[in-house]
Amino acid sequence: MQKRLRAAFYRGGTSKAVVFNGKDLPDDRAICDRIFLHVLGSPDAYGRQLNGMGGGLSSLSKVVIVRPSDREDADVDYTFVQIAVDEPLTDYGSACGNMASCVGPFAVEEGMISLQPGQTEALVRIYDTNTDRLYHAGFPVLDGRPVEQGEVRIPGVSGTGAPVVLDFLAPGGAATGKLLPSGRPIDDLRVDGVGPVTVSLMDAANPVVYVRATDLVKTATERPETLDGDAVLMALLEKIRCAGAVAMGMADTTGDVKRSTPKVALVGAAQTFTSLDGETHGPETHDLNVRLVSMGNFHRAITLTGGMCTAVASQIQGSLLQEASSAAGPDLRIGTPSGVLTVTADVRTGDQGPEAVTAGTYRTQRRIMEGAVLYPAEYLEDAS
């Protein structure tokens, strides 16, 4: 027997997710996880999630939960769940900046946010439960509904849409409690079977282990599928990522490291590259190149939290990002596989060293489908 559960299907930035109103979900997380895996079509040994709503990539295999917040400084709470494609794994350990763009509009659609007659702009204060951080989302509204049509184009998404301006407050230390988890902008990381690897360990919005692309005989201009197809490189990057997680205090051993976080990324100076849509981007169009791994594969663009971490890190003296960047101000233009992403960061020097005040950018979003997802009634049985 099938049960129905209210849901909406959204694109947020360069990701897609099934979005739920928290009030409609069971109280038992284990039951929720069962439902989420079923709805997305995981695990799928073929890597396609053909039996669910997932798309076979980490950026297309996501769940978002939104509910009214009890906090005085927030209107709604946002919980992100990364669904593994090939494993029965639901991961609550990281944030998703791309899907963060749909949270405010969804809250308006669900009646969680009250708008005044004639109001044309909404500002929603959002508490990210994954990272214990706040961000604000501003977007146009008309007749009490979010506006989706507009002229804003973002790399990796066909067509245009209305802007959602995202401002992440105090993003430093989102996972580790420290912007510089090791206390240094650069480290020589001991990697089993490899030896020392020079990295920058950064935690802003989400933690990332950055590696010089040239140290691995790469340029950070390569296509994702080319990098994914290099089995030796992928194994090496996973070792670096896990060693970085231990050095950041996120795990006791490399075997304990979560799959979703930290991310690992190749960084290089701005060079000419061709994005996935065939457009050529000369070195004058961006400040550095980044190729970032998410859930075991190179991202087709860049995670938005990874973009914000990159923007913050590029302003920290001595980091690999600062070394590679040609940016002269707070705006950083990141060359990604899908094009150039611009992110703004406000980084200042405090008593304890560099402090990330804010990081922000804009996205577009679209409510693609609304209705109900189906799942077997027996999933409501005790899942403990």
N, C-alpha and C positions, 0 to 999 in steps of 0.2 A: 504494500500500500504506500502511495506517495503522499508526502506532506508538502505544503507550499510555504514559502518564506519570502516576504517582500524584499525586493532588492532593486537596485539600479545598476546599469553598466555604463561606466564613464571612461573617457579618455582624459587623462590629466597630463599635460606636457607631452612627453614622448613615451608615456606608459599607459596601460589600461588596467582597470580593476573592477571587480564586483563590489559595490558599495552597499552597506547595510546601516539602517538605523538601529542603534544599540538596543532600543527598547523591544525590538522584534526578535532578538536572539535569546537562546537559552542561557541560563545563568552559569551552567557548567561549561568551562572552557574546553574540556576534552570533547564534549558533544559538539561544540562549535567547530573545533578543529576537524572532526570527522566530516561535518557538513561542508566546510570550506574545501577540503581535499576533493570531495565528491563533486562539488559544483565546478571547480576548476579543471577536473579531470586528471588528478594526480593520485598515485604515481603512474607515469607512463614510460615504459621501457623503450618505446619508439621515439620519445622526445617530442611528441606533437600535441598532447593533451586533446586528442581528437574526440574523446568522450566527455568533454566538458567545455567550459568557456575560456580556458587558458589558451595561449598562443604558442607554447613551446619555447618561449624565451623568458628569462627572469623579469624583463620589463613588461611582459604580458601575462604574468601569473601572480596576481596580487589581490588582496582583500583589504578593504578600508571599512572601518567602523567609526561612526560618528554618533555622539550623544550629547545632550546638554551638559554643561560643566557646572560643578559645584564651586569652582574657584571664583573669587571676586575679580581676578584679572583676566578671565577667559569667558567666552560665550559658549564654546563647545569644546569637547575633548575629541581628539583624533588618535585612533590606534591603527597602526599599519601592520599587516601580516604578509610576509613573503612566503609564497607557496612554492616549494621545490617542484620542479617538473618531473624528475625521475625518482624521487624518494617520497615516502609518506611523511613529509616534514613541513610543519608550520612554524615559521621563525618570527618571533616578536622582538628580536634583538636590534633592529635598526630602523631608521626612519626612511621615508620616501618623499623627497622633495617634489618630484613631478606630480605624484598623486595628491600632495598637499594643496595643489591648485584647485582641486574639485571640492574640497571640504567646505569652504565657505558657501559656494553656490548650492551644494547639496543641503546644507543647513537651512538656507533660505527656502529651497523647494519643500523641505520637510516641515516648515513652520517653526523651526527652532529660533529663528531670528525675526524680530518684528521690524517691519519697514513702515515708514510714514508715507501717506499719500503724496505723490509727486516726487518721491525720493529717486535720485538718479545714480547715486553711488553708495555702495555698501562697504563697510569695513568690519570684518569679523575677526575677533580675537580668539586664537586657537591654541589650545594646550596639547602639545605632542606627548602622549603618554609613553611612547617608546624611549624618548630622550630626556624627558622631564624639562622641556624647553617650550617657550612661547613663540608664536609667530603671528603676524597680522596679514590678512588677505584683503586686498581692495579690488573691487570690480564693479562694472556698471550694472544697473538694474533698470527695469522699465515695467511699470504696472505691477510691481511687487514680485517680479521674476528676474532671475539673472539673465543678462544679455550674452549670447554666445557668438552672434555674428559681429565681425569687425575686420579691421585691415591688418592686424598683427600677424606676422609670419615668424615661426620659430623653426630652427634647424631640426630636421627629422620628421616633420609633420607636413603632409600635403595640405594646401589651402591655407586660409587665414581664419582668424577668430578675434574675439574681444579679449583685451588684456586682463590678466589676473596678476596684480602686483603683490609680490611676496616679500615680506620683511621679517627675517629671522633675528630674534633678539638674543644677545649674548650666546652665540652658537658654540663658543669654545668649551671643550670638555664635555660634549654631549654624551659620550659613552664612558670616558675614563675619568672625568672630573678635571682634566687638565688639557689646555690647548696644546702644550708640548708634553706628552705623556712621559717622555724620558728626561725632560728638563733641558733638552738640547735641540737645536734646529736641524742637526745632522748627526747621524750615528753610523758606526761600522758594525753592521749586524752579523753575528756569527750564525751561519746557516749550515746545518748538518749536510755533509757530503759536498759542500760547495766552498766553504771558507767565508771570509769577510765580504760583505756586500754593503756599499754605501747607500743609505736610505735617509729620508726625512719621515719621521713619525708624527703625524698631525691629526688632531681631533677637533674639527669644527663642523657642526651639523651631523657629520658621521666621520668615524676615524678612517684614515687612508694611510697605507704604506706606499711611499713614492720611491721609485727607482729611476736613475738616469737610464734613458733608453740606450744611449751609446755604450753603457757598461755591459749591456746584453746584446750588443751588435744590432741594435734597432734604431729607428729614428722617431718613433711615435707619430708617424704619418701613414703607417700601414693600414690596410683594410682589416676590419675585425675578423673576417673569415680566414684571411691569410694567417693572422696571428693564432687564431683558434686551431688552425691546422698544423701548427708547429708543436708537436707533442712534447718535445724536450723543453721548449720555452714554457709551456703551460705548467709542466711539472715543477720547473724551477721557480716560477712565480708563486705557485701554491706553497712551496717550501718557504719562500721569502715572506709571504703573507702570514703564514702560521708562526714563523719565528718573530715577525714584527708584532703579532698579537701578544705573544708571551712577553716581549720587551715592553709593550705598552701596559702590561698588567691586566690584560683582558682574559688571560687563561694561564693556568699553572704549567701546562705542557702543550706541545704542538698538537697532540691528539685531542685536546679539549676545545680547540678553537671552533667557534660557530662558523657555519658555512656562509652566512650573510655578511658578517662583519669581523674584522675590518676589510675594506676593499684594498686592492693593490693596483697601482697604476704606473705606467711608463710615462716619463715626462721628458720633453726635448725642446730645444729652441725652435722658434717659428721657422718653418720651411714650407715650400709649396706642397700642397696635397690636393687630391681629388676626392670630394665627398661622395657619399653613396648615390646621390642624385646626378652625378656626372659633372658637377661644377668644379672648376679649378680655383683654388684659393691661394693667392700668392702670399709670401711672408709678410707683406705690408698690411694684410687684412686681419692679422691676429698677433698675439703677444707670445704665445707658446703653444706647443702641441701636447695633448694628453690622450692616452689610450688606457681605459680603465676596465678592470675585470670585475664582473658582478655575478655571483653565484656560479663561478666556474667558466664563464665565457666573457669575451670582450664585448662591452656594451656597444650598441649600434650608434649611440651618441655619447652621453655621459650621464651618470646619475646626477640629479640636480643638487643633492647634498654633496656629492663629489665635486661638482662645479663650485659650490660655495666654499668647501674646504680648500680647494685649489686657489680660489681668489684670496682667502685669508692667508694661506701659507705663502703666497707670492709676495706678501708684504712683510714677511718675517726675515730679518737680516740673517744671512748665512744658510738659509734653506735651499734645497735643490730647486724649488720653484722660483725663488728669488733669483737664483743663479741663471735659470733658463729664460726668465721673463724679460721682455722689452718694455713692459708697461711703466708709465711714469706717474700714474695717479691711482685713484681708488678703483677705477674700472679695469677689469681684466677681460681680454678677448681670448677665449680658449678655442683652439682648433681641435674639433672632435670629428669622428667619422662622418657625422651628418652635417657638418658645417661649423660655423663660428657661434659660440655662445658667449654673451657678455654678462658678467656678474660683477656686482659692486660689493666691496667690503670696507668696513671702517675698523681699522686696527690701530690701536694706540699703545704706548708704552706706559705701564703702570709700575707700582712698587715691586711687583713680583715678576716683571718682564712683560712681554707682549700680551695684549688683551684684545679679543675680538668683541667689538661693541655690537655690530650688526653685520649681516650679509644678506643681500637681496638680489632679486632679478624678477623677470616677468615670465609668465606662461600663458597658454590658452587652454581651455577645457571644453568638453562637450558631453552632455548627457545623451548617450546613444540609445539606451533602452531603459524602460521601467516596467515593473510587473512583479513576477514571482519566479524564484528558482525552485526546483523540485528535488527532493531527496527522500530516501527510504524511511518510513516511519520508525523502523527499528533503531535508527540512529539516536533516537531520543532515550533509549535505554541507557542505564548507567554505563558510562564509558571508562570508569576508573579501573 
